[in-house]
């Protein structure tokens, strides 16, 4: 089927973080920008203000690496699943959609589940830089034995919190368990997406 570009030869393209699901930005593509995106693997748009092709991140380095393209049911909009190399917004924010209707800055991720992907990115960064003051880096240096011991401790604390019937305590301890599980996955070079895919497989056997 043929895409339905508007009278200006453009089609809106919503960019979504391929792992976290967070909506990053809205841009417009013409046929040439779409072709360049597919060929280069780097998301490219048509700038309506400059009336020119522009590749996201061509000056800042914060490119968007294409993972998948989808069209909507009317063939007049695109969903671009991408991996961002740094902040997407020119303000330095993660997403261009970082303010509420009153104009106030909102720091929490949308959807909230995107927080897990952000945390996994931080864990990966700690492994790369290994700052001496980083608890995460020390855990990773300790290997499976040290990380596994912490996971065992946190799992026990989760059970205790549940037995205490304390929702705040349970949320706190589960957060610790999630975090240490992400550290274990990083130490084993297992991306969180592998877990999401396994859960998806179980939902759709």
Backbone as CSV, one residue per row, in Angstrom:
resi,resn,N_x,N_y,N_z,CA_x,CA_y,CA_z,C_x,C_y,C_z
1,UNK,0.839,-1.197,0.000,0.000,0.000,0.000,0.876,1.249,0.000
2,UNK,0.340,2.327,-0.560,1.075,3.578,-0.657,0.754,4.472,0.529
3,UNK,1.786,5.107,1.081,1.569,6.046,2.179,0.854,7.293,1.656
4,UNK,0.065,7.904,2.519,-0.703,9.091,2.138,-0.012,10.336,2.694
5,UNK,0.860,10.939,1.874,1.501,12.195,2.250,0.483,13.329,2.080
6,UNK,0.637,14.407,2.865,-0.318,15.510,2.759,-0.032,16.365,1.526
7,UNK,-0.741,17.483,1.398,-0.609,18.322,0.204,0.789,18.915,0.066
8,UNK,1.520,18.994,1.181,2.888,19.499,1.141,3.902,18.373,0.932
9,UNK,3.385,17.156,0.747,4.284,16.020,0.538,4.897,15.496,1.820
10,UNK,4.228,15.757,2.952,4.765,15.357,4.255,3.850,14.359,4.962
11,UNK,4.447,13.619,5.873,3.699,12.685,6.711,4.248,12.806,8.127
12,UNK,3.370,12.924,9.150,3.862,13.021,10.526,4.504,11.715,10.976
13,UNK,5.586,11.845,11.743,6.326,10.679,12.228,6.524,10.816,13.735
14,UNK,5.861,9.960,14.491,5.987,9.943,15.947,7.160,9.035,16.310
15,UNK,8.107,9.579,17.067,9.282,8.789,17.445,9.102,8.262,18.862
16,UNK,9.241,6.951,19.003,9.071,6.279,20.284,10.344,5.520,20.626
17,UNK,10.752,5.599,21.892,11.920,4.852,22.351,11.626,3.361,22.192
18,UNK,12.476,2.662,21.460,12.206,1.262,21.108,12.159,0.348,22.321
19,UNK,12.877,0.694,23.390,12.919,-0.185,24.563,11.955,0.245,25.658
20,UNK,11.890,1.535,25.926,11.076,1.995,27.054,9.642,2.318,26.678
21,UNK,9.392,2.584,25.383,8.055,2.962,24.956,7.769,4.443,25.120
22,UNK,8.727,5.204,25.625,8.510,6.636,25.833,8.429,7.364,24.490
23,UNK,7.444,8.255,24.357,7.326,9.068,23.159,8.379,10.169,23.226
24,UNK,9.217,10.265,22.203,10.354,11.175,22.236,10.110,12.485,21.491
25,UNK,9.483,12.419,20.343,9.270,13.634,19.564,8.297,13.376,18.428
26,UNK,7.871,14.462,17.795,7.061,14.404,16.578,7.795,15.175,15.503
27,UNK,8.000,14.551,14.370,8.624,15.217,13.236,7.835,14.936,11.977
28,UNK,8.324,15.452,10.863,7.658,15.230,9.578,8.676,14.716,8.571
29,UNK,8.238,13.790,7.759,9.086,13.238,6.712,8.442,13.452,5.355
30,UNK,9.273,13.703,4.355,8.810,13.586,2.980,9.371,12.278,2.429
31,UNK,9.127,11.997,1.184,9.564,10.711,0.628,11.084,10.546,0.703
32,UNK,11.811,11.647,0.497,13.268,11.586,0.532,13.773,11.308,1.952
33,UNK,13.187,11.981,2.945,13.599,11.764,4.339,13.320,10.328,4.764
34,UNK,12.202,9.793,4.305,11.860,8.410,4.626,12.860,7.454,3.984
35,UNK,13.222,7.731,2.753,14.194,6.885,2.049,15.545,6.909,2.767
36,UNK,15.986,8.097,3.136,17.275,8.237,3.820,17.260,7.550,5.179
37,UNK,16.131,7.627,5.868,15.991,6.955,7.155,16.158,5.447,6.985
38,UNK,15.488,4.901,6.000,15.551,3.450,5.757,16.941,3.011,5.318
39,UNK,17.588,3.812,4.488,18.886,3.434,3.942,20.019,3.586,4.953
40,UNK,19.975,4.666,5.747,21.084,4.957,6.664,20.894,4.329,8.042
41,UNK,19.632,4.068,8.408,19.366,3.583,9.754,19.372,4.683,10.791
42,UNK,19.496,5.938,10.344,19.452,7.094,11.227,18.228,7.930,10.857
43,UNK,17.400,8.239,11.848,16.120,8.890,11.579,16.348,10.291,11.015
44,UNK,15.708,10.549,9.892,15.884,11.791,9.142,14.518,12.408,8.855
45,UNK,14.450,13.736,8.950,13.182,14.444,8.787,13.276,15.516,7.709
46,UNK,12.119,16.111,7.432,12.052,17.319,6.634,11.754,18.472,7.584
47,UNK,12.645,19.472,7.597,12.448,20.635,8.456,11.507,21.614,7.777
48,UNK,10.347,21.836,8.365,9.372,22.765,7.787,9.830,24.208,7.927
49,UNK,10.621,24.514,8.961,11.101,25.881,9.147,12.246,26.223,8.201
50,UNK,13.156,25.247,8.006,14.300,25.485,7.129,14.052,25.048,5.698
51,UNK,12.949,24.304,5.515,12.632,23.768,4.188,13.806,22.961,3.634
52,UNK,14.264,22.023,4.469,15.418,21.209,4.088,15.396,19.888,4.844
53,UNK,16.091,18.912,4.278,16.283,17.627,4.945,17.200,17.823,6.144
54,UNK,16.868,17.189,7.272,17.797,17.222,8.410,17.769,15.903,9.153
55,UNK,18.952,15.448,9.490,19.111,14.207,10.240,19.165,14.553,11.715
56,UNK,18.305,13.946,12.501,18.280,14.215,13.933,19.644,13.923,14.541
57,UNK,20.208,14.914,15.245,21.491,14.744,15.909,22.693,15.028,15.042
58,UNK,22.479,15.592,13.844,23.616,15.813,12.947,24.608,16.828,13.508
59,UNK,24.166,17.726,14.380,25.099,18.669,15.011,25.398,18.284,16.456
60,UNK,24.401,17.801,17.190,24.590,17.465,18.610,25.196,16.085,18.824
61,UNK,25.031,15.209,17.837,25.472,13.825,18.002,24.411,12.941,18.624
62,UNK,23.280,13.537,19.030,22.197,12.776,19.652,21.276,12.184,18.587
63,UNK,21.827,11.261,17.831,21.083,10.676,16.725,20.025,9.714,17.236
64,UNK,19.105,9.384,16.353,18.093,8.372,16.628,18.362,7.196,15.694
65,UNK,18.720,6.048,16.268,19.018,4.865,15.458,17.726,4.077,15.225
66,UNK,17.410,3.905,13.972,16.158,3.246,13.599,16.152,1.779,14.012
67,UNK,15.044,1.369,14.638,14.824,-0.033,14.969,13.710,-0.607,14.094
68,UNK,12.619,0.155,13.954,11.479,-0.341,13.184,10.593,0.830,12.773
69,UNK,9.954,0.686,11.631,8.981,1.662,11.150,7.617,0.992,11.025
70,UNK,6.584,1.718,11.473,5.223,1.216,11.313,4.335,2.332,10.774
71,UNK,3.301,1.944,10.033,2.317,2.901,9.540,1.008,2.717,10.290
72,UNK,0.225,3.793,10.369,-1.062,3.654,11.044,-2.100,3.071,10.091
73,UNK,-3.312,2.850,10.609,-4.334,2.154,9.833,-4.827,2.962,8.631
74,UNK,-4.647,4.283,8.667,-5.068,5.128,7.543,-3.930,5.449,6.581
75,UNK,-2.736,4.922,6.888,-1.554,5.128,6.039,-1.143,6.594,5.946
76,UNK,-1.541,7.421,6.955,-1.177,8.840,6.875,-0.359,9.298,8.087
77,UNK,0.247,8.352,8.812,1.137,8.674,9.925,2.094,7.509,10.133
78,UNK,3.277,7.823,10.647,4.291,6.805,10.890,4.644,6.743,12.371
79,UNK,4.949,5.543,12.830,5.521,5.341,14.158,6.960,4.884,13.942
80,UNK,7.889,5.648,14.494,9.307,5.351,14.345,9.834,4.836,15.677
81,UNK,10.182,3.561,15.738,10.788,2.985,16.931,12.297,3.146,16.790
82,UNK,12.898,3.818,17.766,14.314,4.166,17.629,15.035,4.074,18.963
83,UNK,16.352,3.956,18.873,17.225,3.998,20.043,17.913,5.363,20.042
84,UNK,17.642,6.212,21.044,18.273,7.530,21.081,19.691,7.465,21.630
85,UNK,20.587,8.216,21.026,21.962,8.324,21.531,22.078,9.632,22.294
86,UNK,21.441,9.680,23.455,21.438,10.917,24.234,20.063,11.552,24.235
87,UNK,19.945,12.758,24.797,18.654,13.451,24.853,18.101,13.698,23.457
88,UNK,16.793,13.600,23.328,16.165,13.840,22.028,15.819,15.311,21.832
89,UNK,15.362,15.970,22.897,14.936,17.368,22.783,16.139,18.309,22.715
90,UNK,15.992,19.399,21.947,17.089,20.367,21.830,17.368,21.078,23.153
91,UNK,16.422,20.975,24.124,16.619,21.579,25.441,17.513,20.734,26.332
92,UNK,17.795,19.527,25.900,18.569,18.594,26.715,17.704,17.609,27.474
93,UNK,16.384,17.743,27.317,15.463,16.809,27.973,15.429,15.500,27.203
94,UNK,15.067,14.420,27.909,14.970,13.100,27.302,13.993,13.094,26.146
95,UNK,12.840,13.741,26.375,11.755,13.764,25.394,11.331,15.202,25.149
96,UNK,10.838,15.472,23.946,10.299,16.801,23.666,9.021,17.050,24.467
97,UNK,8.379,15.980,24.922,7.136,16.097,25.692,7.451,16.067,27.191
98,UNK,8.149,17.096,27.664,8.587,17.125,29.058,7.920,18.247,29.862
99,UNK,6.849,18.835,29.336,6.119,19.871,30.071,4.627,19.542,30.106
100,UNK,3.960,19.963,31.184,2.518,19.753,31.241,1.803,20.902,30.536
101,UNK,0.478,20.909,30.575,-0.286,21.897,29.821,-0.043,23.314,30.317
102,UNK,0.334,23.445,31.585,0.612,24.772,32.149,2.035,25.232,31.848
103,UNK,2.822,24.354,31.212,4.198,24.707,30.872,5.221,24.304,31.908
104,UNK,4.765,23.620,32.971,5.687,23.192,34.019,6.442,21.936,33.590
105,UNK,7.733,21.914,33.924,8.567,20.771,33.560,8.170,19.552,34.393
106,UNK,8.006,18.421,33.718,7.675,17.154,34.369,8.853,16.209,34.168
107,UNK,9.410,15.717,35.263,10.619,14.893,35.154,10.327,13.405,35.024
108,UNK,9.155,12.962,35.483,8.877,11.525,35.456,8.682,11.030,34.022
109,UNK,9.071,9.798,33.807,8.991,9.212,32.471,7.549,8.838,32.136
110,UNK,7.232,8.883,30.842,5.920,8.462,30.361,6.119,7.453,29.228
111,UNK,5.639,6.226,29.362,4.911,5.672,30.508,5.840,5.409,31.688
112,UNK,5.273,5.250,32.912,6.114,5.017,34.086,7.053,3.829,33.931
113,UNK,6.631,2.815,33.159,7.486,1.638,32.960,8.804,1.994,32.286
114,UNK,8.861,3.162,31.638,10.098,3.592,30.995,11.205,3.794,32.011
115,UNK,10.841,3.952,33.285,11.840,4.127,34.340,12.788,2.938,34.398
116,UNK,12.279,1.728,34.164,13.134,0.541,34.191,14.201,0.599,33.098
117,UNK,13.799,1.053,31.910,14.760,1.164,30.812,15.810,2.219,31.131
118,UNK,15.376,3.330,31.732,16.321,4.387,32.119,17.300,3.862,33.161
119,UNK,16.790,3.101,34.134,17.653,2.548,35.175,18.650,1.557,34.576
120,UNK,18.197,0.741,33.625,19.106,-0.204,32.965,20.218,0.542,32.235
121,UNK,19.884,1.688,31.631,20.895,2.499,30.945,21.922,3.043,31.937
122,UNK,21.453,3.459,33.111,22.369,3.977,34.138,23.304,2.874,34.613
123,UNK,22.758,1.670,34.826,23.586,0.538,35.255,24.660,0.252,34.213
124,UNK,24.267,0.273,32.931,25.232,0.034,31.853,26.320,1.103,31.832
125,UNK,25.920,2.346,32.069,26.887,3.447,32.081,27.870,3.300,33.234
126,UNK,27.378,2.851,34.381,28.270,2.651,35.532,29.296,1.563,35.238
127,UNK,28.880,0.562,34.489,29.820,-0.504,34.133,30.914,0.039,33.224
128,UNK,30.533,0.957,32.337,31.499,1.495,31.375,32.489,2.440,32.045
129,UNK,32.010,3.251,32.981,32.876,4.258,33.586,33.490,3.786,34.895
130,UNK,32.762,2.917,35.601,33.236,2.335,36.868,33.810,3.366,37.830
131,UNK,33.044,4.411,38.181,33.558,5.376,39.160,33.751,4.719,40.513
132,UNK,34.796,5.122,41.221,35.142,4.475,42.483,34.027,4.599,43.513
133,UNK,33.269,5.702,43.455,32.233,5.928,44.454,30.910,5.260,44.093
134,UNK,30.865,4.546,42.963,29.610,3.952,42.498,29.374,2.583,43.127
135,UNK,28.247,2.449,43.835,27.843,1.166,44.406,27.589,0.159,43.293
136,UNK,26.976,0.618,42.206,26.671,-0.264,41.078,27.951,-0.836,40.482
137,UNK,28.950,0.026,40.287,30.215,-0.435,39.714,30.884,-1.473,40.614
138,UNK,30.801,-1.257,41.922,31.407,-2.211,42.858,30.691,-3.559,42.816
139,UNK,29.365,-3.511,42.698,28.613,-4.755,42.565,29.041,-5.514,41.312
140,UNK,29.139,-4.800,40.199,29.510,-5.433,38.936,30.917,-6.018,39.006
141,UNK,31.810,-5.322,39.674,33.173,-5.833,39.826,33.199,-7.081,40.710
142,UNK,32.223,-7.191,41.626,32.164,-8.345,42.516,31.646,-9.602,41.848
143,UNK,31.049,-9.449,40.680,30.592,-10.603,39.918,29.314,-11.237,40.458
144,UNK,29.022,-12.433,39.948,27.767,-13.116,40.261,27.627,-13.403,41.752
145,UNK,28.710,-13.763,42.407,28.620,-14.116,43.827,28.117,-12.941,44.658
146,UNK,28.704,-11.769,44.440,28.314,-10.598,45.226,26.901,-10.142,44.864
147,UNK,26.609,-10.108,43.573,25.280,-9.670,43.136,24.221,-10.664,43.580
148,UNK,24.524,-11.968,43.426,23.574,-13.005,43.822,23.255,-12.956,45.301
149,UNK,24.250,-12.673,46.117,24.036,-12.565,47.558,23.053,-11.433,47.862
150,UNK,23.238,-10.303,47.169,22.341,-9.162,47.384,20.921,-9.478,46.926
151,UNK,20.803,-10.191,45.813,19.460,-10.553,45.329,18.765,-11.463,46.333
152,UNK,19.506,-12.407,46.919,18.934,-13.276,47.935,18.453,-12.480,49.142
153,UNK,19.268,-11.505,49.569,18.891,-10.674,50.710,17.636,-9.854,50.395
154,UNK,17.620,-9.266,49.192,16.480,-8.408,48.834,15.204,-9.235,48.680
155,UNK,15.328,-10.442,48.134,14.149,-11.304,47.983,13.559,-11.646,49.350
156,UNK,14.429,-11.906,50.320,13.957,-12.200,51.674,13.259,-10.983,52.278
157,UNK,13.797,-9.799,52.033,13.197,-8.574,52.564,11.854,-8.277,51.899
158,UNK,11.710,-8.672,50.636,10.415,-8.539,49.962,9.367,-9.391,50.660
159,UNK,9.735,-10.623,50.992,8.802,-11.528,51.668,8.414,-10.984,53.043
160,UNK,9.404,-10.461,53.765,9.127,-9.897,55.094,8.174,-8.712,54.983
161,UNK,8.415,-7.847,53.993,7.548,-6.683,53.792,6.118,-7.119,53.484
162,UNK,5.991,-8.165,52.685,4.655,-8.671,52.358,3.975,-9.250,53.600
163,UNK,4.762,-9.956,54.422,4.210,-10.521,55.654,3.779,-9.413,56.615
164,UNK,4.470,-8.276,56.547,4.130,-7.132,57.398,2.919,-6.366,56.876
165,UNK,2.471,-6.731,55.666,1.316,-6.063,55.037,1.517,-4.561,54.937
166,UNK,2.765,-4.161,54.647,3.083,-2.733,54.499,3.354,-2.426,53.036
167,UNK,2.430,-1.723,52.401,2.601,-1.410,50.980,3.820,-0.531,50.713
168,UNK,4.050,0.532,51.503,5.258,1.342,51.263,6.538,0.533,51.417
169,UNK,6.586,-0.317,52.447,7.766,-1.165,52.665,7.939,-2.154,51.526
170,UNK,6.832,-2.734,51.069,6.903,-3.697,49.974,7.374,-3.035,48.689
171,UNK,6.863,-1.829,48.401,7.289,-1.107,47.205,8.783,-0.801,47.274
172,UNK,9.254,-0.399,48.436,10.670,-0.079,48.630,11.549,-1.309,48.392
173,UNK,11.158,-2.420,48.988,11.977,-3.627,48.863,11.916,-4.213,47.456
174,UNK,10.754,-4.125,46.800,10.665,-4.587,45.415,11.528,-3.736,44.497
175,UNK,11.594,-2.431,44.778,12.458,-1.553,43.984,13.913,-1.991,44.113
176,UNK,14.324,-2.346,45.334,15.684,-2.854,45.538,15.912,-4.144,44.749
177,UNK,14.906,-5.022,44.766,15.036,-6.300,44.056,15.112,-6.075,42.544
178,UNK,14.280,-5.183,42.023,14.337,-4.863,40.595,15.719,-4.328,40.219
179,UNK,16.216,-3.398,41.032,17.517,-2.791,40.741,18.631,-3.842,40.710
180,UNK,18.690,-4.673,41.742,19.761,-5.669,41.785,19.611,-6.706,40.670
181,UNK,18.375,-6.977,40.255,18.154,-7.889,39.124,18.700,-7.276,37.838
182,UNK,18.520,-5.969,37.669,19.070,-5.288,36.493,20.600,-5.329,36.505
183,UNK,21.177,-5.191,37.683,22.643,-5.287,37.794,23.111,-6.681,37.397
184,UNK,22.391,-7.705,37.839,22.742,-9.078,37.464,22.646,-9.265,35.950
185,UNK,21.579,-8.752,35.344,21.430,-8.883,33.894,22.582,-8.200,33.166
186,UNK,22.984,-7.035,33.646,24.100,-6.330,33.014,25.384,-7.129,33.146
187,UNK,25.598,-7.735,34.303,26.823,-8.519,34.508,26.868,-9.739,33.600
188,UNK,25.682,-10.234,33.204,25.598,-11.411,32.342,25.390,-11.040,30.868
189,UNK,25.451,-9.730,30.575,25.224,-9.236,29.205,23.862,-9.672,28.666
190,UNK,22.885,-9.708,29.564,21.519,-10.056,29.182,20.698,-8.771,29.149
191,UNK,20.289,-8.313,27.959,19.516,-7.071,27.898,18.133,-7.257,28.503
192,UNK,17.580,-6.235,29.154,16.233,-6.347,29.730,15.191,-6.773,28.703
193,UNK,15.430,-6.410,27.431,14.480,-6.769,26.383,14.282,-8.287,26.285
194,UNK,15.304,-9.054,26.642,15.177,-10.509,26.595,14.117,-10.982,27.591
195,UNK,14.041,-10.308,28.735,13.031,-10.649,29.739,11.653,-10.227,29.260
196,UNK,11.568,-8.999,28.681,10.278,-8.527,28.167,9.768,-9.485,27.082
197,UNK,10.696,-9.944,26.218,10.297,-10.850,25.135,9.782,-12.179,25.683
198,UNK,10.424,-12.655,26.760,9.973,-13.902,27.379,8.588,-13.724,27.991
199,UNK,8.354,-12.577,28.631,7.029,-12.300,29.182,5.985,-12.193,28.075
200,UNK,6.377,-11.557,26.975,5.474,-11.437,25.832,5.145,-12.816,25.270
201,UNK,6.149,-13.691,25.210,5.933,-15.045,24.712,4.914,-15.784,25.588
202,UNK,5.001,-15.554,26.900,4.075,-16.227,27.815,2.660,-15.666,27.698
203,UNK,2.564,-14.371,27.355,1.243,-13.768,27.169,0.589,-14.269,25.893
204,UNK,1.425,-14.603,24.905,0.910,-15.043,23.609,1.498,-16.398,23.245
205,UNK,1.120,-17.441,23.976,1.735,-18.770,23.737,1.305,-19.335,22.384
